[in-house]
């Protein structure tokens, strides 16, 4: 049962399931969006990160605006 819970938690962001909103989302186009930014709420397909630095280190980039 524990494995199932862990699997769901790991796959939830890629499946579009609502888990707690992560502090930073990296969109499918590689743009890092922090909570409160213009496109954060609109970003549905994303990889979650705890910090902007982690997102950038993973190959993401800052928004142009």
C-alpha positions as CSV (number, residue, x, y, z in Angstrom):
1,X,0.0,0.0,0.0
2,X,2.8,2.4,0.8
3,X,4.4,1.8,-2.6
4,X,1.1,2.7,-4.2
5,X,0.9,6.0,-2.3
6,X,4.5,6.9,-3.2
7,X,3.8,6.1,-6.8
8,X,0.7,8.3,-6.9
9,X,2.6,11.1,-5.2
10,X,5.4,10.9,-7.8
11,X,3.1,10.6,-10.8
12,X,0.5,13.1,-9.7
13,X,2.1,16.2,-11.3
14,X,2.6,14.5,-14.6
15,X,-1.0,13.2,-14.6
16,X,-2.5,16.6,-13.7
17,X,-3.8,15.5,-10.3
18,X,-3.9,18.2,-7.6
19,X,-1.5,17.6,-4.9
20,X,-0.3,20.6,-2.9
21,X,0.7,23.3,-5.2
22,X,4.5,23.2,-5.5
23,X,6.6,26.4,-4.9
24,X,7.9,26.2,-8.5
25,X,6.6,24.6,-11.6
26,X,8.7,23.8,-14.7
27,X,6.3,23.8,-17.7
28,X,6.5,21.3,-20.5
29,X,8.3,24.0,-22.5
30,X,11.0,24.3,-19.8
31,X,10.0,27.6,-18.2
32,X,10.2,27.9,-14.4
33,X,7.2,29.6,-12.8
34,X,7.2,30.5,-9.1
35,X,4.0,30.8,-7.1
36,X,2.5,34.2,-7.7
37,X,4.0,34.7,-11.1
38,X,1.8,35.5,-14.1
39,X,1.5,32.0,-15.6
40,X,1.8,29.8,-12.5
41,X,-1.9,29.0,-12.2
42,X,-2.2,28.4,-16.0
43,X,0.7,25.9,-16.0
44,X,-1.0,22.5,-16.0
45,X,1.6,20.1,-17.3
46,X,4.7,20.6,-15.1
47,X,7.5,19.1,-13.1
48,X,7.4,20.3,-9.5
49,X,10.4,21.9,-7.7
50,X,11.0,23.2,-4.1
51,X,13.1,26.1,-5.3
52,X,13.6,28.2,-8.4
53,X,17.3,27.3,-8.2
54,X,16.5,23.6,-8.4
55,X,14.2,24.3,-11.4
56,X,17.0,26.3,-13.2
57,X,19.6,23.6,-12.4
58,X,17.4,21.0,-14.0
59,X,17.6,22.8,-17.3
60,X,14.7,25.2,-16.9
61,X,14.8,28.9,-17.7
62,X,13.2,32.0,-16.3
63,X,10.2,33.6,-18.1
64,X,11.1,36.4,-20.5
65,X,8.8,38.8,-18.8
